[in-house]
Amino acid sequence: MVEQSEETRGGTATIERTETTQSVEAGDHERFAHYVQKEKIMESAMTGDPVIALCGKVWTPGRDPQKFPVCPECKEIYDSLMG
């Protein structure tokens, strides 16, 4: 018979898991994803400068736009430009 030490006997183990959720701040439900030129988004990511959306909103992007509905004003302007 093979003897097992305390360390090698069957038992339980703890598996650690890292949370990957993004916090939502107050007022996020009122925010929209706005239309901005791709070049301006990339430039803003590099420089930290704010961008201007089609609707005129000025801000520094920093959130995942897929988590918010599209700005109705930006969409209307974009659709009119695309004809």
Secondary structure, DSSP 8 states (H G I E B T S, - for coil): -----TTTS----------------TTGGG--B----HHHHHHHHHH---EE-TT--EE---S-GGGS-B-HHHHHHHHHHH-
